[in-house]
Amino acid sequence: MKHIWHCTPSLFLNFVHVCLVQANYAPYFFDNGDRSTNGNMALLSLSEDTPIGTHVYTLNGTDPEGDPVTYGLTYEAGSRRYFSVDKRLGNVTLVEELDREKEDEIEVIVSISDGLSTVSEKVRILVTDANDESPEFINTPYIVQVPENTPSGSSIFKIEAVDRDTGSGGSITYFLQNIHANKFTIDRHSGVLRIKTGVTLDYEKSRTHFVIVVAKDGGGKLRGDNKVFSATNTITVNVEDVQDTPPMFIGTPYYGYVYEDTLAGSEVLTVVALDGDRGKPNSIHYCIVNGDEGSFEVSNTTGAISVIKSPNQLKKEVYELKVQASEVSQEGDISEYAFATVTIRVVDLNNHPPTFYGENGPQNRFELTMYEHPPEGEILRGLKITVNDSDQGANAKFNLRLVGPGGIFRVVPQTVLNEAQVTVIVENSAAIDYEKFKVLTFKLLAIEVNTPEKFSSTADVAIRLLDTNDNVPKFSSDYYIARIPENSPGGSNVVAVTATDPDSGLWGEVKYSIYGTGADLFLIHPSTGIIYTQPWATLDAEVNSKYNFYVKAEDTDGKYSLAEVFITVLDVNDHSPEFNENIQEKTMIIGSPVKIEAIDQDAEEPNNIVDYSIMQADPANVFDIDQSTGEIKLKSYIRSLDIIHNITRNKDCIWSLVVQAKDRGSPSFSTTAVLKIDITEETLHKGPMAAFLMQTKDNPMKALGVLAGVMGIMVMITVMISTAMFWRNKRSNKIMPVRRIIKKRPVHPPRTVRMEWLKLRRPSNAAEKFIVEEDARN
């Protein structure tokens, strides 16, 4: 029993330890549903364009005992590590770029651990496609051989391109660039290249065609945007030649020449024809069909045409040969042929230049004398010129022309064959002017047209001109302007006019004359053109300061021209200022000026401008005078008669002044006059009647004239009223009683002015002769 007691505690402790070990459960991942973003990464799919660094998933699990867990990612040996994980949070981040075309599944071992137990699972992540690949052509380069007779619409080639993307991004359609300029079309789905309907290929026009084909995918998402990729390639279509074109002559048209020294058997020219099918050309066979008349032959192989007769045996000047070129196949058969015309001229050698002849044989200088300005179109009959070239045919054809001042004469004919009479015709009469040219010189040139030598010859033509009276005297100006002082004596020169006549001899002499209403005081020297005043003429600017008339220049034939002369007579200070009276009387009211006026009869300023001054006054300090207007007024401090009485004991207030009027001419002239001034004070009566009477005191005729005018107006008004009343009564044919309507006026305080006739006062004081009194009730 003692032994059993000692064993029992040990067994009990072992049992407890086993129970504790069995209670530690392993951690586990949460279930990963469809499109779940956390769990054990099962069923996860990522697009291949997912950017590096993207948080793509969160590993998530738990421990039954609630212990903290950590997460891990491991890969099989040799596998690329695409992801990293935060051990504590379980955040999975993409660290390597995905490429579905290289790897579309990624195997990853995910693990969760609580520190004691670790649970691992292998999961597969699917990499989905993004449109990141461009189409690629395969089996390049594309070179196609097509016979030129291939029917339109035929299929000639098949293009193939691949795109490693899936879905629409991997589908490919084809099309051609510059479809309208192409001779080809392409099936957009199959890539089959065809010749367009209605279009044929032609080796002779274009041997190679370059067709640019485009392969385009169907588009798809790439990094959030819809992308479409395409690729281009060039298809070289080589057209193969087929025997379908006849031969063609080159270098046409054909011309040849046989000269007078050509030997029989000499080659004249060679014709060349080529097979129109240049890919595999046939040989050419030549023959003359007609037109040779037994005088020419052609080499069957080279096309060289030779003359087989001597030139003097040839009966025609021009031969036209019809030459045939035929294709000969390798089997010796003649298939296609063509024709060409060869023109051969028989000509002599060009060994004679054109030559000019006069009446006595060859001549290289011709002279003629004629008057200037002959009629246009006139023939210069005095020139007897013949030109000749003794060659034949084209060698005897030459042109004629005049070398010298252009546009004056023309030569006829301009083109000569062998021989012609040369005619020179006037073309510009105005240019044949003796005043410009005394002698006109030309060279008559004859030069061959179509010869390689271009032989030529010249002859001098000299035309001496005789003068005619064809010019009118012409003044140096259309008008002349002159000035002359008014005190110039008779016979003084005024101006010289000049006219010229370029004609020679008597026709160039000019005679002057003047006429017109303003020419009476002037004469002109008939040969010098100097205009001067008549010996008896006296000019006066105050009477007439402007003269104008016409001057005529005339030659001996009566041809003339006119110019206008304008003469201004300059004023001279030859008049003194003049007062209308030597002794004048003025009445001055204190405060109002009086005015004197002198007139200078000179015509212009400053001779007729007058300045006024007081020469003598006693006392000298009473009056002032305005230098320009002649207004005389009292000194500013004199405002009443009392001040004047203090100055002088003369109670009559009548003073005499000596005033001077002086002009501004040089030399200056002046005139003096005596002015008597009666000074009076302005009365208290300031009515209009009083003012009028005071103004007309020194001129009673003015008052009478005004009174007569007022009375005349009143008579006219009375007559008009009476006439109107008469016609009104006459129209009514009835005498109507006169009604008088009296309309009362508002009563105002009466204000009357009692005018008393002016009482004669002291004769010594003229201002007191008239008094206007106003009613005291005013």
C-alpha positions in Angstrom: 0.0 0.0 0.0 2.8 2.3 0.6 4.1 1.7 -2.9 0.8 2.6 -4.5 0.7 5.9 -2.7 3.9 7.0 -4.1 2.8 6.2 -7.7 -0.5 8.0 -7.8 0.7 11.7 -7.8 2.9 11.1 -10.8 0.2 9.6 -12.9 -2.1 12.4 -12.1 0.3 15.1 -13.3 0.9 13.4 -16.6 -2.8 13.2 -17.2 -3.2 16.9 -16.6 -0.3 17.7 -19.0 -1.9 15.6 -21.8 -5.2 17.4 -21.4 -3.6 20.8 -21.7 -1.7 19.9 -24.9 -4.8 18.6 -26.5 -6.7 21.8 -25.8 -4.4 24.0 -28.2 -6.3 24.3 -31.5 -4.7 25.4 -34.9 -5.6 28.8 -36.5 -7.6 28.9 -39.7 -8.5 31.3 -42.6 -12.0 32.6 -43.0 -14.0 31.3 -45.8 -13.2 33.1 -49.1 -16.4 33.7 -51.1 -16.8 34.8 -54.7 -15.2 38.2 -55.3 -14.1 38.3 -51.7 -11.3 40.7 -50.9 -10.2 39.0 -47.7 -9.7 35.3 -46.6 -7.2 32.9 -48.0 -6.8 34.4 -51.5 -8.7 31.5 -53.1 -10.6 32.4 -56.3 -8.7 35.7 -56.7 -8.2 37.1 -60.2 -6.1 40.1 -61.2 -5.9 42.0 -64.4 -2.5 42.0 -65.9 -2.4 45.8 -66.1 -2.7 46.1 -62.3 0.0 48.7 -61.2 2.9 47.6 -59.0 2.3 48.6 -55.4 -1.5 48.0 -55.5 -3.1 46.5 -52.4 -4.7 43.5 -54.0 -6.0 41.4 -51.1 -6.1 41.0 -47.3 -5.3 37.6 -45.7 -7.7 37.1 -42.9 -8.1 34.3 -40.3 -8.3 33.7 -36.6 -7.1 31.4 -33.8 -9.8 29.4 -31.8 -8.0 30.3 -28.5 -7.9 34.0 -29.6 -4.2 34.1 -29.8 -2.8 36.7 -32.3 -2.0 35.3 -35.7 0.6 36.2 -38.4 0.4 35.7 -42.1 2.9 34.5 -44.7 3.4 34.0 -48.5 5.8 31.5 -49.9 6.4 30.3 -53.5 7.7 27.1 -55.0 11.3 27.0 -55.9 12.0 28.8 -59.2 8.7 30.8 -59.2 8.7 34.5 -59.5 7.6 36.3 -56.4 4.7 38.6 -57.4 3.3 39.5 -54.0 4.4 40.6 -50.5 2.3 40.4 -47.3 2.2 42.4 -44.1 2.6 39.6 -41.6 0.5 41.3 -38.9 -2.2 42.9 -41.0 -2.3 40.4 -43.8 -2.3 43.1 -46.5 -1.1 41.6 -49.8 0.7 44.0 -52.2 1.6 43.4 -55.9 5.4 43.8 -56.2 6.1 42.4 -59.7 4.5 43.3 -63.1 1.9 40.8 -64.4 1.8 39.6 -67.9 -1.0 37.2 -68.9 0.7 36.3 -72.2 3.7 34.9 -70.2 1.9 33.5 -67.1 -1.8 33.3 -66.7 -1.8 31.5 -63.3 0.2 32.1 -60.2 0.6 29.5 -57.5 1.1 30.9 -54.0 1.3 29.2 -50.6 -0.5 31.2 -48.0 0.0 30.5 -44.3 -1.5 31.5 -40.9 0.2 30.9 -37.6 -0.6 31.5 -33.9 3.0 30.9 -32.8 2.5 27.3 -32.0 0.6 26.0 -35.0 1.0 27.0 -38.7 -1.6 26.2 -41.3 -0.6 26.5 -45.0 -2.7 26.3 -48.2 -1.7 26.4 -51.9 -3.9 28.8 -53.9 -4.0 29.8 -57.6 -4.4 33.4 -58.6 -5.8 33.9 -62.2 -4.3 36.7 -64.3 -6.9 38.2 -66.6 -6.3 39.8 -69.9 -5.9 43.6 -70.7 -5.5 44.9 -74.2 -1.8 45.5 -74.0 -0.6 43.7 -77.2 -0.5 45.0 -80.7 -1.3 42.9 -83.8 1.8 41.3 -85.4 2.1 40.3 -89.0 3.5 36.8 -89.6 5.3 35.3 -92.6 6.7 38.6 -93.7 7.9 40.2 -96.0 4.9 40.1 -98.3 6.0 39.9 -102.0 3.4 38.8 -104.6 4.0 38.0 -108.3 0.9 38.7 -110.4 0.6 38.3 -114.2 -0.7 41.5 -115.8 -3.6 39.6 -117.4 -5.0 38.4 -114.0 -8.8 39.1 -114.1 -10.2 41.8 -111.9 -11.7 40.7 -108.6 -9.2 37.8 -108.4 -7.7 36.8 -105.0 -3.9 37.2 -105.2 -2.7 36.9 -101.6 -3.7 36.3 -98.0 -2.3 38.4 -95.2 -2.2 37.1 -91.6 -1.6 38.9 -88.3 -2.0 37.7 -84.7 -2.8 39.4 -81.4 -1.9 37.6 -78.2 -4.7 39.3 -76.3 -8.0 37.6 -75.7 -11.5 38.7 -76.5 -12.1 41.8 -78.6 -8.5 42.9 -77.9 -7.3 39.7 -79.7 -9.7 40.0 -82.7 -8.1 41.5 -85.9 -9.6 43.3 -88.9 -7.7 44.4 -92.0 -7.9 47.4 -94.3 -5.8 49.3 -96.8 -4.5 52.8 -96.7 -5.2 55.1 -99.7 -8.1 52.8 -100.7 -9.2 55.2 -103.5 -5.8 55.3 -105.2 -5.3 51.6 -104.9 -6.0 49.0 -107.5 -6.6 46.4 -104.7 -9.1 45.6 -102.0 -8.8 43.4 -98.9 -11.3 41.3 -97.0 -11.4 42.8 -93.5 -11.9 39.6 -91.7 -9.9 37.0 -93.7 -7.1 39.3 -94.9 -7.5 38.1 -98.5 -6.1 40.7 -101.0 -7.9 41.0 -104.4 -7.7 43.1 -107.5 -10.5 45.7 -107.5 -13.5 44.9 -109.7 -13.2 46.6 -113.0 -9.5 47.2 -112.6 -6.7 45.5 -114.6 -3.0 45.5 -114.2 -0.7 46.8 -116.9 3.0 45.9 -116.9 3.7 48.6 -119.4 2.3 51.3 -117.2 3.3 50.2 -113.8 5.5 47.2 -113.0 5.3 47.3 -109.2 2.6 48.4 -106.7 3.2 49.0 -103.0 0.1 48.3 -100.9 0.1 49.4 -97.3 -2.1 47.1 -95.2 -3.3 47.9 -91.6 -4.2 45.2 -89.0 -6.3 46.6 -86.1 -7.5 44.8 -83.0 -11.0 45.2 -81.6 -9.9 47.3 -78.6 -10.2 46.8 -74.9 -9.4 48.2 -71.5 -5.9 49.1 -70.5 -5.3 50.9 -67.2 -8.9 52.2 -67.2 -8.9 53.5 -70.8 -10.2 51.8 -73.9 -7.2 51.2 -76.2 -7.1 50.1 -79.8 -3.8 48.9 -81.3 -2.8 48.5 -84.9 0.2 47.6 -87.1 1.1 48.3 -90.7 3.0 46.4 -93.3 3.7 46.8 -97.0 2.8 44.3 -99.7 4.9 44.5 -102.8 2.9 43.4 -105.8 5.1 42.8 -108.8 3.3 42.7 -112.1 4.6 40.0 -114.6 4.7 40.9 -118.2 2.5 39.0 -120.7 2.8 39.3 -124.5 -0.2 41.6 -125.1 1.3 44.8 -126.6 2.3 45.5 -130.2 5.8 47.0 -131.0 6.2 50.8 -130.7 8.4 53.1 -132.8 10.5 55.5 -130.7 11.9 58.9 -131.8 9.1 59.7 -134.2 8.4 61.5 -136.4 11.3 60.5 -138.7 12.9 63.0 -141.1 15.9 62.4 -143.3 17.8 64.4 -145.9 19.6 63.4 -149.1 22.0 66.2 -150.3 23.4 66.8 -153.8 26.8 65.3 -152.8 25.4 62.2 -151.0 26.7 58.9 -152.4 24.5 55.9 -153.4 24.3 53.4 -150.7 24.7 55.9 -147.9 22.7 55.6 -144.8 20.0 58.3 -144.5 18.5 57.6 -141.0 17.6 54.7 -138.7 14.2 53.8 -137.4 13.9 52.0 -134.0 11.0 49.9 -132.7 10.7 48.1 -129.4 8.4 45.3 -128.3 5.7 46.9 -126.1 6.1 43.9 -123.7 9.3 44.9 -122.0 9.4 42.0 -119.6 10.1 39.3 -122.2 10.5 41.3 -125.5 10.4 39.7 -128.9 12.9 40.6 -131.7 11.8 43.2 -134.3 11.8 42.7 -138.1 11.7 45.9 -140.4 10.5 46.3 -144.0 9.4 49.1 -146.3 5.7 48.7 -147.3 5.5 51.5 -149.9 6.7 55.0 -151.0 10.3 54.1 -151.7 9.9 53.9 -155.5 12.9 51.8 -155.8 15.2 54.5 -154.4 15.5 53.4 -150.7 15.9 50.2 -148.7 15.8 49.3 -145.0 17.8 46.7 -142.9 15.5 44.0 -141.6 17.3 43.8 -138.3 18.7 47.3 -137.5 16.1 49.6 -139.2 18.8 51.6 -141.1 17.4 53.2 -144.2 19.8 53.8 -147.1 19.5 55.6 -150.5 20.4 53.2 -153.3 20.4 55.8 -156.1 22.6 58.9 -156.7 20.8 62.2 -155.8 20.7 63.3 -159.5 18.6 60.2 -160.3 16.0 61.0 -157.7 12.9 62.5 -159.4 11.1 63.8 -156.3 12.1 66.4 -153.7 10.2 64.6 -150.9 9.7 60.9 -150.4 7.4 59.4 -147.7 8.2 55.8 -146.8 5.8 53.6 -144.9 7.9 51.3 -142.7 6.5 48.2 -140.8 8.0 46.8 -137.6 6.8 43.2 -136.7 7.4 41.1 -133.6 9.0 37.7 -134.2 8.5 35.1 -131.5 11.1 32.6 -130.4 9.4 30.1 -132.7 9.8 32.4 -135.6 6.2 33.5 -135.9 5.2 37.1 -136.7 2.5 38.2 -134.2 2.1 41.9 -133.6 3.2 44.8 -135.9 3.2 48.6 -136.2 3.8 51.3 -138.9 5.7 54.5 -139.1 6.1 57.2 -141.8 9.5 58.4 -142.8 9.9 61.7 -144.7 13.1 62.1 -146.7 13.9 65.4 -148.5 16.3 65.7 -151.4 18.1 69.1 -151.0 21.1 70.7 -152.5 24.1 72.0 -150.5 23.8 75.5 -148.9 26.7 77.2 -150.5 25.3 80.7 -151.5 24.4 83.5 -149.0 21.6 86.0 -149.8 22.8 89.0 -151.9 21.4 92.5 -152.3 21.3 94.1 -155.8 20.8 97.6 -157.1 20.1 98.8 -160.6 23.7 98.2 -161.6 24.4 94.9 -159.8 25.4 93.8 -156.3 25.2 96.7 -153.9 25.6 97.1 -150.1 24.6 100.8 -149.6 21.4 102.6 -150.7 20.6 106.3 -150.2 17.4 108.4 -150.5 16.5 112.0 -149.8 12.9 112.8 -148.7 10.8 115.4 -146.8 10.1 114.7 -143.1 6.7 113.3 -142.0 5.7 111.4 -145.1 2.2 109.8 -145.0 2.0 106.5 -143.1 1.9 103.6 -145.5 3.8 105.4 -148.2 6.4 103.3 -150.1 9.9 104.6 -150.4 10.0 104.3 -154.2 13.4 105.9 -154.5 14.9 102.7 -153.0 15.3 100.1 -155.7 16.6 97.0 -153.9 16.5 93.3 -155.0 17.7 90.4 -152.9 18.5 86.9 -154.2 19.7 83.5 -152.9 20.8 81.1 -155.7 20.5 77.9 -153.6 17.4 75.7 -153.9 14.7 74.7 -151.6 15.1 75.3 -147.9 18.6 76.7 -148.5 17.1 79.6 -150.5 14.6 80.6 -147.8 15.6 83.6 -145.7 14.1 86.4 -143.6 14.4 90.2 -144.2 14.4 92.8 -141.4 15.5 96.3 -140.8 18.0 96.9 -137.9 17.9 100.5 -136.5 15.4 102.8 -134.8 12.4 100.6 -134.3 8.8 101.2 -135.4 9.6 103.8 -138.1 9.8 101.7 -141.3 8.9 98.1 -142.1 10.2 95.9 -144.9 8.1 93.8 -147.2 8.3 90.8 -147.7 9.6 89.5 -144.4 10.3 86.0 -145.7 11.8 85.3 -149.2 12.2 82.2 -151.2 15.0 82.6 -153.8 14.4 86.2 -154.9 12.2 89.3 -154.2 11.9 93.0 -154.7 12.5 94.8 -151.4 9.9 97.4 -150.4 10.3 99.8 -147.5 7.1 101.3 -146.1 6.5 104.2 -143.7 5.1 102.9 -140.4 5.5 105.9 -138.0 5.3 109.3 -139.7 5.7 111.3 -136.5 9.2 109.7 -135.8 10.5 110.8 -139.2 11.3 114.3 -137.8 14.0 116.6 -139.2 14.3 118.3 -135.8 15.3 114.9 -134.3 17.3 113.2 -137.1 18.9 114.9 -140.1 19.8 111.4 -141.4 18.1 108.1 -140.6 20.4 105.1 -141.0 19.3 101.5 -141.1 20.8 98.1 -141.9 18.9 95.8 -144.1 19.5 92.2 -142.9 18.9 89.0 -144.9 19.4 85.8 -142.8 18.6 82.2 -143.8 15.9 80.5 -141.8 16.3 76.7 -141.7 19.9 76.1 -142.6 22.5 75.1 -140.1 24.9 77.7 -141.6 22.5 80.6 -141.2 24.2 82.5 -144.0 23.4 86.2 -144.0 24.2 89.6 -145.6 23.6 93.3 -144.9 23.1 96.5 -146.8 23.2 100.1 -145.4 20.2 102.3 -146.0 20.7 106.1 -145.4 17.6 108.4 -145.6 18.4 112.2 -145.7 15.5 114.3 -144.4 14.4 117.7 -145.7 12.7 120.1 -143.3 9.1 121.2 -143.5 7.2 123.8 -141.4 5.7 121.2 -139.1 6.1 123.0 -135.7 4.2 125.8 -134.0 6.1 128.4 -132.0 5.8 127.4 -128.3 6.1 129.8 -125.4 8.3 128.9 -122.5 5.2 129.2 -120.2 1.5 129.3 -120.7 1.3 132.5 -118.7 3.6 135.3 -117.5 3.2 137.3 -114.3 4.9 140.8 -114.0 4.8 143.7 -111.5 5.6 147.4 -112.2 5.5 150.4 -109.9 2.8 153.0 -110.8 5.3 155.8 -111.0 7.3 154.1 -113.8 7.8 156.4 -116.7 6.5 155.7 -120.2 8.5 153.2 -122.2 9.5 151.1 -119.1 10.2 147.4 -119.6 7.7 145.1 -117.9 8.5 141.5 -118.8 10.1 139.5 -121.6 8.2 136.5 -123.2 10.0 133.8 -125.1 8.8 131.4 -127.7 10.8 129.0 -129.8 10.1 127.2 -133.1 12.5 124.3 -133.9 11.9 124.5 -137.6 14.9 125.7 -139.7 15.3 128.9 -141.8 12.5 131.3 -142.1 10.1 128.8 -140.6 11.9 129.0 -137.3 11.7 132.8 -137.0 9.2 134.1 -134.5 7.3 137.4 -134.5 5.5 138.6 -131.3 2.3 140.7 -131.0 -0.1 141.5 -128.2 -3.9 142.0 -128.2 -6.7 142.2 -125.7 -8.7 144.8 -123.7 -5.8 145.2 -121.2 -3.1 145.8 -123.8 -3.8 149.5 -124.6 -1.1 150.8 -122.4 1.6 148.3 -123.5 3.7 147.4 -126.5 5.9 144.4 -127.4 9.0 144.2 -129.4 8.2 142.0 -132.4 11.5 140.1 -132.4 12.8 140.1 -128.8 9.4 139.6 -127.0 10.1 142.5 -124.5 6.9 144.0 -123.3 7.1 147.7 -122.3 4.7 150.6 -121.5 3.5 153.1 -124.1 5.7 156.2 -124.2 2.6 158.3 -123.2 1.3 155.8 -120.7 0.7 156.8 -117.1 0.0 154.0 -114.6 -2.2 154.7 -111.6 -2.8 151.9 -109.1 -5.7 153.8 -107.6 -7.4 153.7 -111.0 -6.5 150.2 -112.3 -4.0 147.9 -110.6 -4.5 144.8 -112.8 -4.0 144.3 -116.5 -4.1 141.1 -118.5 -3.9 140.4 -122.2 -2.7 137.8 -124.7 0.6 137.6 -126.5 1.0 135.8 -129.8 4.1 134.1 -131.2 3.7 133.5 -135.0 6.0 132.1 -137.7 6.2 133.1 -141.3 3.5 130.6 -142.3 1.0 132.0 -139.9 1.3 129.2 -137.4 1.0 130.6 -133.9 0.5 130.0 -130.2 -0.8 132.1 -127.4 0.2 132.9 -123.8 -1.5 135.1 -121.2 0.2 138.0 -119.5 -0.9 139.2 -116.0 0.5 142.6 -114.9 0.1 144.1 -111.5 0.6 147.8 -110.9 2.4 148.3 -107.6 1.0 151.1 -105.5 3.3 154.0 -104.6 2.6 156.4 -101.8 1.6 159.4 -103.9 -1.5 160.7 -102.0 -1.8 162.6 -98.8 -4.7 161.9 -96.3 -7.5 164.5 -96.8 -10.1 165.7 -94.4 -13.5 166.6 -95.9 -13.2 170.1 -94.5 -10.2 172.1 -93.4 -12.2 173.6 -90.5 -14.7 171.4 -88.7 -17.1 172.0 -85.8 -18.1 169.3 -83.4 -20.3 169.3 -80.3 -18.9 167.1 -77.5 -21.1 165.8 -74.7 -19.0 165.2 -71.6 -18.4 161.4 -71.5 -18.9 160.8 -75.3 -16.2 161.1 -77.9 -16.3 162.9 -81.3 -14.7 161.5 -84.3 -12.7 163.0 -87.2 -11.9 161.1 -90.4 -9.3 161.6 -93.2 -9.2 159.5 -96.4 -6.0 158.5 -98.2 -6.6 157.7 -101.9 -3.6 155.3 -102.2 -4.6 151.8 -103.4 -2.7 149.5 -101.0 -1.6 149.3 -97.4 0.3 150.8 -95.7 0.1 153.7 -98.0 -3.6 154.2 -97.3 -3.5 153.6 -93.5 -4.0 156.9 -91.6 -2.7 157.7 -88.1 -4.2 160.6 -86.1 -2.6 163.0 -83.6 -3.3 166.4 -82.0 -0.7 168.9 -83.1 -1.8 171.8 -81.1 -4.3 172.4 -78.2 -4.6 175.0 -75.6 -4.7 174.0 -72.9 -2.8 170.8 -73.9 -4.1 168.6 -71.1 -7.8 168.5 -72.0 -8.1 166.1 -75.0 -6.9 162.7 -76.1 -7.1 161.2 -79.6 -7.2 157.5 -80.7 -4.4 157.1 -83.2 -6.2 154.6 -85.3 -9.9 155.6 -85.2 -9.6 159.4 -84.8 -11.9 159.4 -81.8 -11.3 162.5 -79.6 -12.4 162.5 -76.0 -11.7 164.4 -72.8 -9.2 163.3 -70.4 -10.5 160.8 -67.9 -10.4 163.1 -65.0 -12.8 165.6 -66.7 -16.3 164.6 -65.8 -18.2 168.0 -65.7 -18.2 171.6 -67.0 -17.1 172.7 -63.6 -13.8 171.0 -63.9 -13.3 172.7 -67.3 -14.2 176.1 -65.8 -11.5 175.5 -63.2 -9.0 174.8 -66.0 -9.9 177.9 -68.1 -11.7 181.1 -67.7 -13.4 180.7 -71.1 -17.0 180.2 -70.1 -18.2 179.4 -73.6 -16.3 176.0 -73.6 -15.4 176.3 -77.3 -11.9 175.2 -78.2 -10.0 174.9 -81.4 -7.6 172.0 -82.0 -5.1 171.4 -84.8 -5.2 167.7 -85.7 -3.0 165.8 -88.1 -3.7 162.8 -90.3 -0.5 161.0 -91.5 -0.3 157.9 -93.7 2.2 155.0 -93.1 3.8 155.1 -96.6 7.4 155.7 -97.3 7.9 158.5 -97.6 5.0 159.5 -95.4 2.5 162.3 -96.2 0.3 164.2 -93.7 -2.5 166.8 -93.6 -3.7 169.0 -90.8 -7.1 170.5 -90.0 -8.7 172.8 -87.5 -11.3 171.3 -85.3 -13.7 173.5 -83.2 -15.2 171.6 -80.3 -18.2 172.9 -78.3 -18.3 171.1 -75.0 -21.6 170.6 -73.2 -22.9 168.6 -70.3 -25.4 165.8 -70.8 -28.9 167.1 -69.7 -31.1 165.4 -67.2 -33.7 164.5 -69.9 -32.6 161.1 -71.1 -35.7 160.2 -73.2 -35.3 159.0 -76.7 -36.6 162.2 -78.2 -34.1 164.2 -76.2 -31.3 162.0 -77.3 -32.3 162.2 -80.9 -32.6 166.0 -80.8 -29.1 166.2 -79.2 -27.7 164.0 -81.9 -29.3 166.1 -84.7 -28.6 169.5 -83.1 -25.6 170.0 -85.5 -27.5 168.6 -88.4 -31.1 170.0 -88.6 -31.7 168.5 -92.0 -31.5 165.1 -90.5 -34.3 166.0 -88.0 -36.5 167.3 -90.9 -35.9 164.1 -92.9 -37.0 161.9 -90.0 -40.1 164.0 -89.4 -41.0 163.8 -93.1 -40.6 160.0 -93.1 -42.9 159.6 -90.1 -45.6 161.7 -91.7 -45.4 159.7 -94.9 -45.9 156.4 -93.1 -49.0 157.8 -91.3 -50.5 158.9 -94.7 -49.9 155.4 -96.2 -51.6 153.7 -93.2 -54.6 156.0 -93.5 -54.9 155.2 -97.3 -54.7 151.5 -96.7 -57.4 151.5 -94.0 -59.7 153.6 -96.2 -59.3 151.3 -99.2 -60.0 148.2 -97.1 -63.2 149.7 -95.7 -64.3 150.7 -99.2 -63.9 147.2 -100.6 -65.6 145.6 -97.7 -68.7 147.8 -98.1 -68.8 147.2 -101.8 -68.8 143.4 -101.5 -71.6 143.5 -99.0 -73.8 145.8 -101.2 -75.3 147.1 -98.0 -74.5 150.0 -95.9 -74.0 148.8 -92.4 -74.2 151.0 -89.4 -71.0 151.8 -87.9 -70.6 150.2 -84.5 -68.1 151.5 -82.1 -67.0 149.1 -79.5 -65.4 150.8 -76.6 -63.3 148.5 -74.4 -62.3 149.8 -71.1 -58.7 149.7 -70.3 -57.3 149.2 -66.8 -56.5 152.5 -65.1 -52.9 153.0 -64.2 -51.4 156.0 -62.5 -50.8 158.5 -65.3 -47.2 159.0 -66.4 -46.9 161.7 -68.9 -44.0 163.4 -70.4 -44.4 167.1 -71.3 -42.3 168.1 -74.1 -41.6 171.8 -74.4 -40.1 173.2 -77.5 -36.5 173.8 -77.1 -35.8 177.3 -75.8 -33.1 179.3 -77.3 -30.4 179.9 -74.7 -27.1 181.6 -74.9 -25.7 181.5 -78.4 -22.3 180.9 -76.9 -23.3 177.5 -75.5 -24.7 175.3 -78.3 -25.7 172.5 -75.8 -28.1 174.8 -74.0 -30.1 175.7 -77.2 -32.4 172.7 -76.6 -34.0 171.7 -73.3 -36.2 168.6 -72.8 -38.2 168.8 -69.6 -40.0 165.9 -68.1 -43.3 166.2 -66.2 -42.5 166.5 -62.5 -45.1 163.9 -61.8 -42.8 161.3 -63.2 
